[in-house]
Amino acid sequence: MRLSLPTKSALLTTSLVLALLGVTAAWQYRQVAGGYTALLEQQLNGPAQVAAEDLDYKLAMHVATLSREARRAVAIRFTRGEIVPQFLAQSGLRPMFDGIALIATDGTILANDPPAPTHLSIADRDYFRRARDGQPSISEPPHARTSGEAAILLTVPVKDANGSVVGVLGGGLNLNRPNVLG
């Protein structure tokens, strides 16, 4: 069967129009999909960014509170005795943290609230070493040695009038309990 010239022209024109429509549709799909993906990413990252900034602010406030109390802790002597647990009880930190501790520069926990059944040392922990070296620190979520549960530990150095670190003040936030972390 032979096609006439007008039929061939109509088929060729239809083929060209369909090819042009296909290319245009593919190009528009790609443009819309890229824009949609960018918009979706922005909408998903927005709440996550706000939550991260809120958490950063709350942790910074907790570190600032610990630092304020660390300045008061200089007045106590870092030895086992009644004055150390008394300082923890009067510090006002307990409502903000699931546990607080005063730690000697050798890593020995001098006193903690709630009290631990045995005396512990955290000399091998990075967050303690950073605080002992003079920098406030927020830990990765290790398992706390006092409770065995996952916790975030915030530590700040306690410095004397000369700026020498005489101890460390720490506070813990248990990840299994409702607190500032949610």
CORZI-V87827 format. One record per backbone hydrogen bond with DSSP energy under -0.5 kcal/mol. NH is the residue of the N-H (numbers start at 1). CO is the residue of the C=O. Records with the same first field share a line. If there is no record, write none. Layout:
NH=CO / CO
//
This chain:
8=4
9=5
10=6
11=7
12=8
13=9
14=10
15=11
16=12
17=13
18=14
19=15
20=16
21=17
22=18
23=19
24=20
25=21
26=22
27=23
28=24
29=25
30=26
31=27
32=28
33=29
34=30
35=31
36=32
37=33
38=34
39=35
40=36
41=37
42=38
43=39
44=40
45=41
46=42
47=43
48=44
49=45
50=46
51=47
52=48
53=49
54=50
55=51
56=52
57=53
58=54
59=55
60=56
61=57
62=58
63=59
64=60
65=61
66=62
67=63
68=64
69=65
70=66
71=67
72=68
73=69
74=70
75=72
76=73
79=77
85=81
86=82
87=83
88=84
89=85
90=86
91=87 / 88
96=93
97=93
98=172
99=172
100=113
101=170
102=111
103=168
104=108
107=104
109=120
110=102 / 108
111=102
113=100
122=107
125=122
129=125
130=126
131=127
132=128
133=129
134=131
135=130
137=155
139=153
142=140
144=142 / 149
148=144
151=142
152=173
153=151
154=171
155=137
156=169
158=167
159=157
160=164
163=160
166=158
167=158
168=103
169=156
170=101
171=154
172=99
173=152
174=172
175=150
176=150
177=174
182=179
//
